[in-house]
Amino acid sequence: MRKYQSLFLLFLMLISSASIFSQESLRLNIQLSEMPYYRFHKIDGEGTAIWSNFTSAGIGLETNTQSYRMTYAILYGFNLNLTVFDPNSPIFQSHLLGISYKFHLKKENSLFVGISLFSEVASNYKGNTMWNEFIPYSPVLYKHEYLGHGVPSKLVLQSNFYQSTPFIGFVHAGYNFKITQAFHISLSASYGFQIMKYKYLKWDEGEEYQEALHLAPVQTQLFHAIGLELGLSYSIPMKSNRKPKK
């Protein structure tokens, strides 16, 4: 719970900063984005990668001055694996909460930079199996030979077990297109960093492993990502600019 409180406290700090430094209008901002991305990492010197998709939607504030525009938002994120190796395994899905900040150089069509930070709140894949390359898949079955005369070999299972994604964040750099005063479309290149928690277990075929899995230590795996994000935003004035009739 503390990590989610920290997210909202940070967002409130950003809003306070916006109120202090904004010289003109403050608007309510609604955001929606879609980002296919390529997640990769190295194991024993060899690279492994999968395609995923990250969708986010949120609401926040937009501040405008004569020279720049900034947006701050609280976001809901949905992370989905697009690479499927095992049709019998459920498709990995993750639900996240986060915050974002974007800085636009000016109000009209312009370059912008931004950052979005998320933490997982739920997943359909918790406790499910993954290959050693951290790809959702059934346990790997292999033959283990025991040394010694007359000792038969036996089949052994091994797998990683997904636990959570405590952090995934992206840095964005792209171009913003102003369609109307309120409606904007953006396209950006993104770099991401993900922290995954998992457990590793090896057990004999037919053996009940749940208790051993419960006692297994939680380990950490880091990933990098590159993606392309398409974003939509709509802003609404916080107060009317109409002058009262005399």
N, C-alpha and C positions, 0 to 999 in steps of 0.2 A: 504493500500500500504506500510506503514511503516514497518509492520511486515515482509513482503517479502523482503524489502530492508535489514532488519536486518539479515535475513537468509543468504543472499548473502555476506554481510559484514563479517559475522562470517566465512563463507566458505573461503573468501579471506584471512582472518587471519590465518586459518588453512593451506592454501597453502603456505603462507609466512613462517610459522613455519617449514613446510616440507622442503622448500628450504634451510633454515638455518641449520637444523640439519641433513639433509641427507648427507651421506658420499659417497654414490655410485650412483646408477642409479635412474632416474626419469622417470616413465612410465605413459602413458595414460591408464586409467582403466575403463572398461565397466562392469556394474553390472546388474544382474537380480535375483530377489528372489521371493519366494512364501511362505506364512506363514498362515496356518490355526490357528486360536486362539480362546480361550474361554474367553468371556468378562463377568464379573460378578460385582455385587454390592449388597448392602443391603438396603431394604426399611422396616422401622418399625420392624427391627430385623430379617427379613426374606430375604434369599438370592435369587437373580434372575440372570439367566445367559443365554446367547445365543452364538451360534457358528457364527464366521465371518471368512473372508479370506482377507488377505492383500497382494497385489502384488506390487512390486516396481521395477523400472528400472532407471538407472542413469549412469552418466559419471563423472569421476573425475581423481584424480592423485594417483599414487602408488609410494612410496619411499622405497628403499631397503638399508640395511646395512648388515654387516656380521652376525649380531645377531638378527635382527628383520625386519619386513615388516609392513608398515602402508598404509592405503588407506583413501582417503577423496573424497566424491562425493556429487553432487547435484542430487536429486532424484525426480521422479514422482511417486506418490503412488495412488493405487486404492483400496478402502475399500468396501467390499461387504458382506451383511448379508447372511449367509447360513441357518439360522433358519427362517422358514416361517410359521406363524400361520394363516395368512389370505390371501387366494389366490386372493382376490379382491383388496388387497393393492399392490402398486408397491414395488418391491424389493429394499431395501435401497442400494444406491450407492453413494460413495463419492470420489471426485478427490482432490488430495493433492500435495503440493510441500514441499520438505524438504532437509535435509542434513544428512550425515552419516560419522562416523569415526570408523575404525577398526584397532586394534593393534594385530599383529601376533608375537608370541615369536621368530620365526625364519623363514627362507625362505621355508624349507621343510615342510612335514606334521607336523602340530602343533596345539596346543590350540590357541584360539584367544578370544578377548573380543571386543565388539563394542557397539555403540549407534546410534540410528537414530531418528530424530525429524521431525515432519510434522505439517503442518497447512492446513486446507481445503481451496480450491479455488472455488469449485463448488460442487453441489449435486442435484440429481434428487428428493430428498425427502424434500427439504426446504418447510416449511409450511404444511407438511402432518402430519397425526395423529399418535399417539403412545399410547399404553396402559400406565397405571400408572407405570408399570414395565419398561417403555422405550423400549417396543417391538413394531415394526411397526404393526399397527392394526387399524381397524375402530373404531370410537368413541364407548364408552361403554354406552348402554342404560339402565337406571334403574328407578325404581319407587320411587318418593319422596312423603312421606306422610306429609301433613300439619296438625298441631295441631289445634283443634277447631271444634266445632260441625257444621256439615253440609258443611264443606269446602272440596271439592273433591281433590283427589290426582292428580298429573300431572306427565308426563314423562319428565325427564331431561337428557341431554347429557353432558358428560364430557370427556376431552381428554388432553393429552400433545401434543404440536405441535413442531416438530423439527425445529430448526433454523440454527445451524452450529456446526462444530467441530473445534474450534480455535487451539486446540493442541491435538496431540496424539504422544506418544514417546515410544520407546522400547529399552531395554538393552539386549544385546545378549552375550551368552557365549557358545562356541562350539569348533568344530574341523575342521580344514582346510585340504583338500586332494589335493596335487599337482599332476595334471594329466600330464601336460607338463610345460615347463618354463613359458608359457603365460597363460595357462588355469587351473583354480582351481575350486573345488567344496567344499562347506562347509555345515555343518549341525549344528544347534545351538538351544538351549533352550532359550526362550525369555520371559521377563516380560514387560508388557506394562501398561501405564497410559493414560487415555483419559479424556478430558474435553469437555462436551457437553453443548450447549446452547439450551434452549427450553422455550416455553410459556405454561401455563396451563389455561384452560378456562372451565367454566360450563355454559350451556345455555339451554333454554327450547326447546322442540321438535318443529320444524317448524320455529324457530326464526332465523333471519339473524344474524350471529355472526361475520362476517368479520371485521366490524368496532371495535367491542369489542376486537377482537383478536389483531388488530393493536395497541390498547391502552394498552393491557396487558403487564406487566413487563417481561423482559427476565430473566430467572432463570438459574442456573448452576447445573449440575449433574456430579459427578466424577465416573469413572469406573476403575477397574483393569483388567488385562488380562494376560493369560499365553498361550504361543504358541510354535510351532516347525517350524523353518525356514530352508528351503533348498535354498542355494544360488549358483549362478554361476558367475564367473568373468573371464574376458579376458583382458590381459594387452599388450600394444604396446609400444615399446621403443620410447622415445621422439626424440632421435637422433641416427643415425646409429653408430654402433661400428666398422664398417669396416675401415681398415686403407687405406689411399690413395695409389694407385699404384705408384711406382717410375718409 
